[in-house]
Amino acid sequence: MNKTDAPTTIRPETYASWRATPLGVITEGIEQRLILDLMGDLAGRRVLDAGCGDGGLICAAALRGAAATGIDPDPAMLAAARSRVGETAYGATFVEGLVEQLPFREASFDVVGAITVLCFVPDAGGAVREMARVLRPGGVLVLGELGRWSLWAASRRVRGWLGSSTWAAARFRTAAELKFLARQAGLSVTAVRSGVYYPPVGMAARALLSLDPGLGRLTTFGAAFIVVRAECASSHSKKGCSE
């Protein structure tokens, strides 16, 4: 979860500690399955993870045969991502930079993902337009964000009120708001998925895990994680979807 106007205040070791907990294992598993399912077949495709953090999605994309690129403003996160990807024996490219000013040419990628990034970006609309710009015609954008109406978002708001600068600056969104951002950038929304309906407690996650897929088919309300897939029209100019 990355700020894009300055290096994130969440450190790489925080990610590692989170993934080592039972709650982290369950939650990250749900989130990554939703993201990868909406990204589709990645073999041989050019994939950009905008706000890549310590490289979790990049590793998954590389293992599926993608030509993966990650961009992040935090050098510490990029170093952790390079180390993590190196352990998979699959290559990836990493660039230090901002998602609002992507240093790539138009129509450079088949798939762009931005996972829990927009909640920290002051100009989320501009960031999504940049992601659309670097999508080739027919390309796919996948946005994964923390849902506004969930116990997870409520707990983070409380942490912000109690002095956490990271969460005080965060903005959580609904599925409707994410769809609006994608459409505003000239993309067509083709799917919405959600998950993580249990509270942020390990015992609750284990007890309610089997209910999660069913709830995700019914509503996005109460989901801690919402994923939107949008596509660039295949008939668009070669300069990118936002042109």
N, C-alpha and C positions, 0 to 999 in steps of 0.2 A: 504494500500500500504506500504509494509514493507521492510526495509533493513533487511538482514540476517546476516550481519557481526557486527551489533551493533543495539541497540534499535532504532526504527524508530524516526525520528524527527517530524513526524506527530502525534499529540496527540489524545487521544480518544475523547476529546471534539470537535476536528475538524471534526471528522466523524459525531458526533451528530448534529453539526451545519449544516453540508452539507445536511444531511437527512431532516432537517427541512425546507429547501428551496424548492420552486416549481421545480427548475431545478434538485435538488438532488432527489426528489421523482420520477420524470419522468425517470431520467437516471438510478437510482438504480433499478427501476422496470424493465426496459428493460434488464439490465445486469443480474439480478437474474433470470429472466425467461429464458434467453439463457442458463445460466449455469445449472439450474435445469432440463431443457428439455434434455440437453445432458447427464446429470448424470443418467437420467432414474428413475425407481422405486427404492426408497431408503429404503423401509420398511424392517427391519431386517438385513440391510447390514451394514458392518463396513466401516465407512467413515472417511477419514483424510482430514482436511483442513490445508494445508501446508502454513503457513503465515496467520493465521486466523484473525489477527487484533482484532477488538472489537466484533467479533462473529456473524456477520450478516449471513453468510452462515451456520455456525454451528447451529444457531437457526432454520433456514429453514430446514436443514437436520434432526434435532432432531424432529421437528414437523411432519415430514414425516415418522417417525418411525425408523430412523437410529440409530445405536450405533456410536455416533459421537465423534471424537477426534480432538482437535485443537492444533497446535504447533506454537509458535511465540517467537521471541527473546526478546520482550519488556514486562517486568512485568506489566507496566501500562495498556497495551492493554489486557493482559491476565486477569487482575483484572476486567476491563470493560466487557470483554467477559463473565466471570463467572457471573457477576451481571446481564447481559442481558439475558443469558440463564436461570438463576434462575427464571426470571419473566415468563418464558414459562411453568414452571412446568415439563419440560423434562430434563433428565440428560445428561451431556456431560463431557468428560474428557479433561483437559488442561495440556499441558506440555511446559515448557520453553526450547527452543532449536533452532537450525539452520536447515533450509531445506537442506543445503548441507551435514549435518551429522545427519540424522534422527535417533533418539534413539529407533528404532523399529526393530523387527526381519523381515527377509524376508517373503514375502507373508502374511503380517499381515492385509491387507485391501482389500475390494472389490472395493472401489472407492477412488481415491485421487484427490483433487482439489487444484489448486494453482492460486489464482486470484490477478492480478496486483502485483505479487511478483518477477517474473523473471527479470523485468525491473530494479530491484535494486540489483540483485545478480551478483557479478563479474564472477563467474563460473556457468553460467546458464546451460550449458551442464551437469556438474557434479550434479547440483541440480535435473535435470530431471532424470538422471540415478538413483539417490537415490529414487526418487518417484517411478520409475519403479521397483526398488529392493523390495520395500515394498508392491507392488501389487501382489495379488494372480493370478495364471493362470486364464485367462478369465476376469480379472479385468479391470477397466476403469480409465483412467487419463483424467482430464479436465483442460486445461490451458486457462485462460482468461487474456488477456493482452491489454494494450493501443496500438492501432494501430499507426504505424509510420507516415502514410500519412493522417493526420487529423488536423483540426484546434485546437483540444484539445492538441495534441502533440506539435504543433507549439507554443501554448501559454505557455506550460510548459518549452519548450526550452528557450523561452525568459526569463521566470522567473529564469531559471538556469543561463543564461548570466548576469542577473541583481543581482545575488548573492545568490540565494536559493541553499544551499548545497544539499538538497534533490533532486531537479530536475536537478541540474548540473550533478549528478551522474547517472541519469536514462538513460536507453537505451530502446527505443521503437522499436518494431519489426513488421514485416509483417507476413501475414498468412504463406507464404512460409518458413520464418525463424522458426516459431513455429513448423510447420510440420517437418522441418529438425531436430530440437531438439528432437522431439518425436521419429522419426525414428532412430536417432542416438542412442537412449536409448533402441532400440530393440522392439519398439511398432509399431503397425499398425494404421495409421490414418484413421478414419472411417467417420468423419464429420468435417466441418468447418462452423461456423456461425459468423455473425457480426451484429453490431447495433450501434446506436448513430451517425447518420450522420449529425445532426444539430450542429451549433456552440454552444459554452458554454454560452448561454444566455437563460434565462427562457422563454421569449416571443417567441424566435425562436423554442425552444423545443416544446412548446404547438402548434405552427402553423404547424410544420413539422412532428409531431409525427406520423400522419397517413401514411406518406410516408416511414417511417423507415423500416417496414417489406419488402416492395417491393424493396428498395435499397439493403437490405441485401441478397435478392435472386439473385441480379444482379452482385454484386462486393463487395470485401472487401476494395477497395480503397476509402479513405475518411471516413472510419468507425473509430470512436474513440475507439471501443471495439471489439476485435476479440477473438473468442472462438474456440479451437481445441479439439476434442475428439479423444483419441487414446486408443487402447486396447492391452492387453497382450495376447499372443497366449494361448489358453486353453490347448495346448499340452505341454506347458513349464514345466520345473522341478518345484517341490514344493518349491524350494529355492527362487522363485521370478522371475519376468519377465526379469530382466537384467542379470540373471546368464547364 
